[in-house]
Amino acid sequence: MKYAYFPGCSLHSTASEYDLSTKAVCRELGIELEEIPDWNCCGATSGHSLNKEVGIALPLRNLAKAEEMGLDVVTPCAACFNRLKSADDIVKRDPAMLALMAEKYGVNYKGTVNTLSLLSVVYGLGVEAIQSHVKRELAGLKPACYYGCLLLRPPDVADFDDAENPISLDELMGSLGAEAVKWPYKTECCGASLSLSKSEIVVKLTHDILSMAKRSGANCIVTACPLCQGNLDMRQSQVEAKYGEEFGLPIFYFTQLMGAAFGLPDSSLGFNKLMVNPGAVLAAVGSEGK
């Protein structure tokens, strides 16, 4: 199973632990990733709102390069997935736009590439296949599975899971021995794209998500989006100070928890890069399994 790998800007910078754990878990699962050569930023999150044509050309160029590789694309980042998938959908529905991409931007794309989120690829392996790799069940871990707003919407484009009540991440956590909590904020927006322009709104949105996760019994949050992870992780102390509440919720990438359950070394999972220290939560869970 081989894919053209699009890490996106975040995974080569602020979310390097996501990139690290993605590669470690994929090696364990037999998923081969070949990074797209000379890839460029896909324009998330503001590019498409500033210039429609450029907002299509940026992700489409990456798809065209993957097409040259003869491989479907997989990306761990929800925002990148949204932009790549949307650009592909637009040009397939609009031949004139596809022609414009070639004429004006030099992007020659035939539309033969399928774009997948890493979560959908891993989930598609099936619960039994995942469980066969588990060496340390994450018993006692109670994650709030947070999908965010970009991974599943618009539903006719994303074409994965239920946009209102998704279950893929919950079931994936269950296959590791964790107990995903039931909570109503699975797909609420955390406001990450407004972090610089409207930070007061972002603080409020972040507080609501953290507070609901805590009240629902979660001892951590797990996500597949580097924008969501960074926002909830780095802003947590600011939210705690403003609202006078203590959360102490580590914000994990799903690949980090998979790696922990698989018994992969911490050095390949990047737990030390998280702002909210996950040590106490990780130390309190797990049992020797298969």
C-alpha positions as a printed NumPy array, in Angstrom:
array([[  0.   ,   0.   ,   0.   ],
       [  1.814,   3.09 ,  -1.241],
       [  0.743,   6.741,  -1.366],
       [  2.089,  10.104,  -2.44 ],
       [  2.622,  11.851,   0.888],
       [  1.68 ,  15.498,   1.307],
       [  2.864,  16.658,   4.754],
       [  1.939,  20.297,   4.333],
       [  3.62 ,  23.245,   6.005],
       [  2.567,  22.487,   9.586],
       [  4.041,  18.998,   9.66 ],
       [  7.408,  20.379,   8.584],
       [  7.321,  23.015,  11.321],
       [  4.99 ,  23.489,  14.296],
       [  3.464,  19.997,  14.01 ],
       [  6.678,  18.051,  13.429],
       [  5.557,  15.501,  16.041],
       [  2.576,  14.684,  13.817],
       [  4.913,  14.032,  10.897],
       [  7.22 ,  11.959,  13.092],
       [  4.451,   9.793,  14.557],
       [  2.702,   9.466,  11.183],
       [  5.794,   7.972,   9.59 ],
       [  6.431,   5.656,  12.551],
       [  2.863,   4.333,  12.615],
       [  2.681,   3.919,   8.846],
       [  5.902,   1.902,   8.872],
       [  4.377,  -0.348,  11.529],
       [  1.19 ,  -0.79 ,   9.5  ],
       [  2.961,  -1.396,   6.188],
       [  1.771,   1.853,   4.617],
       [  4.494,   3.263,   2.356],
       [  4.685,   7.043,   2.064],
       [  6.626,   8.755,  -0.719],
       [  6.758,  12.493,  -0.184],
       [  5.636,  14.535,  -3.183],
       [  8.763,  16.177,  -4.636],
       [  8.901,  19.963,  -4.598],
       [  5.463,  20.264,  -3.001],
       [  4.133,  23.701,  -2.152],
       [  1.84 ,  25.192,   0.477],
       [ -1.784,  24.329,  -0.289],
       [ -3.025,  27.78 ,   0.748],
       [ -4.785,  26.738,   3.944],
       [ -6.33 ,  28.438,   5.687],
       [ -6.654,  31.877,   4.101],
       [ -5.368,  31.559,   0.536],
       [ -8.629,  30.496,  -1.039],
       [-10.527,  33.338,   0.642],
       [ -8.192,  35.955,  -0.815],
       [ -7.884,  34.728,  -4.401],
       [-10.12 ,  31.98 ,  -5.767],
       [ -7.908,  31.029,  -8.701],
       [ -4.686,  30.873,  -6.679],
       [ -6.58 ,  29.023,  -3.966],
       [ -7.246,  26.302,  -6.531],
       [ -3.893,  26.402,  -8.309],
       [ -1.839,  25.906,  -5.138],
       [ -3.328,  22.548,  -4.075],
       [ -3.856,  21.433,  -7.683],
       [ -0.14 ,  21.722,  -8.408],
       [  0.524,  19.155,  -5.681],
       [ -2.108,  16.83 ,  -7.094],
       [ -0.563,  17.141, -10.549],
       [  2.822,  16.141,  -9.135],
       [  1.271,  13.149,  -7.395],
       [ -0.365,  12.247, -10.672],
       [  3.079,  12.162, -12.277],
       [  4.097,   9.709,  -9.533],
       [  1.121,   7.514, -10.397],
       [ -0.056,   7.488,  -6.782],
       [ -3.08 ,   8.608,  -4.804],
       [ -2.429,  11.299,  -2.217],
       [ -2.609,  10.914,   1.54 ],
       [ -2.28 ,  13.859,   3.913],
       [ -2.435,  13.869,   7.719],
       [ -3.529,  17.525,   7.969],
       [ -7.286,  18.16 ,   7.945],
       [ -6.831,  21.638,   6.461],
       [ -4.588,  20.349,   3.678],
       [ -7.007,  17.518,   2.986],
       [ -9.848,  20.018,   2.715],
       [ -7.983,  22.232,   0.24 ],
       [ -6.652,  19.388,  -1.922],
       [ -9.992,  17.625,  -2.029],
       [-11.897,  20.846,  -2.743],
       [ -9.587,  21.853,  -5.599],
       [ -9.933,  18.409,  -7.155],
       [-13.726,  18.603,  -6.861],
       [-13.901,  22.095,  -8.372],
       [-11.915,  21.319, -11.527],
       [-13.733,  18.021, -12.058],
       [-17.036,  19.885, -11.98 ],
       [-15.783,  22.83 , -14.035],
       [-13.787,  21.991, -17.21 ],
       [-13.26 ,  25.682, -17.895],
       [-11.49 ,  26.102, -14.55 ],
       [ -9.342,  23.049, -15.267],
       [ -8.339,  24.592, -18.601],
       [ -7.577,  27.914, -16.9  ],
       [ -5.275,  26.168, -14.437],
       [ -3.208,  24.838, -17.322],
       [ -3.22 ,  28.005, -19.422],
       [ -2.667,  30.623, -16.732],
       [ -0.833,  28.735, -13.987],
       [  0.885,  25.929, -15.883],
       [ -0.811,  23.241, -13.796],
       [ -1.593,  20.281, -16.014],
       [ -3.877,  17.939, -14.128],
       [ -5.892,  15.086, -15.605],
       [ -7.992,  14.331, -12.542],
       [ -6.812,  10.763, -11.978],
       [ -5.695,  11.204,  -8.361],
       [ -7.746,  10.344,  -5.296],
       [ -7.064,  12.438,  -2.19 ],
       [ -7.399,  10.749,   1.205],
       [ -6.953,  11.854,   4.789],
       [ -4.536,   9.743,   6.807],
       [ -7.34 ,   9.016,   9.271],
       [ -9.487,   7.476,   6.535],
       [ -6.594,   5.338,   5.274],
       [ -5.777,   3.999,   8.732],
       [ -9.418,   3.507,   9.685],
       [ -9.974,   1.707,   6.398],
       [ -7.579,  -1.037,   7.478],
       [-10.217,  -2.251,   9.929],
       [-10.356,  -2.685,  13.687],
       [ -8.941,  -6.216,  13.667],
       [ -5.919,  -5.211,  11.602],
       [ -5.19 ,  -2.328,  13.988],
       [ -5.635,  -4.503,  17.072],
       [ -3.138,  -7.028,  15.753],
       [ -0.391,  -4.432,  16.255],
       [ -1.396,  -3.425,  19.798],
       [  1.168,  -4.37 ,  22.449],
       [  0.018,  -2.034,  25.2  ],
       [ -3.698,  -1.45 ,  25.499],
       [ -4.543,   2.13 ,  26.478],
       [ -6.949,   1.073,  29.217],
       [ -8.04 ,   4.024,  31.327],
       [ -7.43 ,   6.576,  28.602],
       [-10.611,   8.561,  28.026],
       [-10.108,  10.775,  24.982],
       [-12.579,  13.28 ,  23.622],
       [-12.307,  12.61 ,  19.886],
       [-12.186,  15.997,  18.186],
       [-12.634,  16.   ,  14.408],
       [-12.857,  19.772,  13.942],
       [-14.598,  21.491,  11.057],
       [-12.331,  20.816,   8.045],
       [-11.958,  17.042,   7.97 ],
       [-15.575,  16.173,   7.167],
       [-17.042,  19.233,   5.457],
       [-18.506,  19.796,   2.995],
       [-19.696,  16.186,   3.276],
       [-20.216,  15.639,  -0.459],
       [-16.588,  16.636,  -1.07 ],
       [-14.9  ,  15.069,   1.966],
       [-16.805,  11.818,   1.374],
       [-15.737,  10.327,   4.702],
       [-17.652,   9.479,   7.862],
       [-20.711,  11.381,   9.122],
       [-20.263,  15.156,   9.099],
       [-22.547,  15.613,  12.118],
       [-21.752,  12.559,  14.225],
       [-18.493,  10.962,  13.044],
       [-17.323,   7.717,  14.624],
       [-14.073,   6.753,  12.856],
       [-11.716,   8.297,  15.407],
       [-13.823,   6.987,  18.302],
       [-13.693,   3.445,  16.943],
       [ -9.993,   3.743,  16.21 ],
       [ -9.355,   4.738,  19.832],
       [-11.495,   1.822,  20.948],
       [ -9.324,  -0.57 ,  18.953],
       [ -6.376,   0.617,  21.071],
       [ -8.18 ,  -0.123,  24.325],
       [ -9.095,   3.503,  25.072],
       [-12.625,   4.566,  26.005],
       [-13.723,   7.52 ,  23.879],
       [-16.147,   9.737,  25.817],
       [-19.479,  10.808,  24.425],
       [-19.576,  14.544,  23.915],
       [-21.419,  17.035,  21.661],
       [-18.454,  19.1  ,  20.425],
       [-16.842,  16.597,  18.052],
       [-17.057,  18.914,  15.049],
       [-17.233,  22.374,  16.629],
       [-14.82 ,  24.968,  15.216],
       [-11.952,  25.991,  17.498],
       [-11.348,  29.185,  15.496],
       [ -7.702,  28.415,  14.704],
       [ -7.761,  30.382,  11.445],
       [ -8.72 ,  33.497,  13.444],
       [ -5.854,  33.161,  15.921],
       [ -4.175,  36.407,  14.872],
       [ -7.084,  38.503,  13.647],
       [ -9.749,  37.773,  16.281],
       [ -7.986,  36.151,  19.21 ],
       [-10.727,  37.017,  21.709],
       [-13.191,  34.881,  19.739],
       [-10.682,  32.041,  19.542],
       [-10.153,  32.073,  23.304],
       [-13.911,  31.756,  23.83 ],
       [-14.274,  28.909,  21.314],
       [-11.271,  27.091,  22.744],
       [-12.616,  27.442,  26.265],
       [-15.967,  25.973,  25.256],
       [-14.325,  22.926,  23.689],
       [-11.94 ,  22.282,  26.591],
       [-14.665,  22.81 ,  29.16 ],
       [-17.087,  20.454,  27.435],
       [-14.409,  17.769,  27.062],
       [-13.595,  17.989,  30.758],
       [-17.249,  17.914,  31.811],
       [-17.806,  14.887,  29.602],
       [-15.197,  12.919,  31.525],
       [-12.249,  13.157,  29.142],
       [ -8.677,  13.081,  30.422],
       [ -7.276,  14.12 ,  27.038],
       [ -8.317,  15.229,  23.555],
       [ -7.267,  13.464,  20.362],
       [ -7.362,  15.043,  16.91 ],
       [ -6.234,  14.686,  13.306],
       [ -5.718,  18.398,  12.647],
       [ -2.494,  20.321,  13.414],
       [ -4.388,  23.631,  13.493],
       [ -6.82 ,  22.3  ,  16.096],
       [ -4.073,  20.595,  18.071],
       [ -1.879,  23.675,  18.158],
       [ -4.761,  25.92 ,  19.136],
       [ -6.073,  23.732,  21.971],
       [ -2.596,  22.852,  23.22 ],
       [ -0.771,  26.192,  23.102],
       [ -3.741,  28.33 ,  24.109],
       [ -4.83 ,  26.176,  27.04 ],
       [ -2.89 ,  28.085,  29.704],
       [ -4.279,  31.386,  28.38 ],
       [ -7.826,  30.027,  28.576],
       [ -7.261,  28.7  ,  32.083],
       [ -6.001,  32.097,  33.24 ],
       [ -8.919,  34.006,  31.739],
       [-11.711,  31.71 ,  32.894],
       [-10.219,  30.552,  36.181],
       [-10.601,  26.884,  35.25 ],
       [ -7.955,  24.203,  35.261],
       [ -8.089,  21.69 ,  32.438],
       [ -4.704,  20.001,  32.154],
       [ -5.852,  18.141,  29.047],
       [ -3.052,  16.835,  26.805],
       [ -3.941,  17.293,  23.126],
       [ -2.717,  14.251,  21.207],
       [ -2.495,  13.437,  17.531],
       [ -4.185,  10.108,  16.896],
       [ -0.93 ,   8.769,  15.468],
       [  0.855,   9.434,  18.764],
       [ -1.637,   7.3  ,  20.68 ],
       [ -1.509,   4.581,  18.046],
       [  2.258,   4.537,  18.345],
       [  2.063,   4.295,  22.132],
       [ -0.349,   1.351,  21.862],
       [  1.917,  -0.3  ,  19.298],
       [  4.837,  -0.079,  21.72 ],
       [  6.837,   2.253,  19.491],
       [  9.595,   4.282,  21.195],
       [  8.655,   7.716,  22.534],
       [ 11.456,   9.195,  20.44 ],
       [  9.452,   8.371,  17.316],
       [  6.204,   9.88 ,  18.626],
       [  7.178,  13.377,  19.772],
       [  5.329,  13.497,  23.097],
       [  8.   ,  15.887,  24.378],
       [  6.857,  18.507,  21.867],
       [  3.385,  18.88 ,  23.396],
       [  2.774,  22.025,  25.455],
       [  0.473,  20.353,  28.001],
       [  2.635,  17.639,  29.546],
       [  1.083,  14.227,  28.765],
       [  3.335,  12.301,  31.15 ],
       [  0.869,  11.81 ,  33.995],
       [ -1.961,  10.747,  31.685],
       [  0.194,   8.278,  29.761],
       [  1.732,   6.844,  32.914],
       [ -1.683,   6.109,  34.407],
       [ -2.978,   4.063,  31.487],
       [ -2.098,   0.916,  29.609],
       [ -1.66 ,  -2.727,  30.333],
       [  0.466,  -5.425,  28.787],
       [ -1.605,  -6.837,  25.986],
       [ -1.14 ,  -9.174,  23.115]])
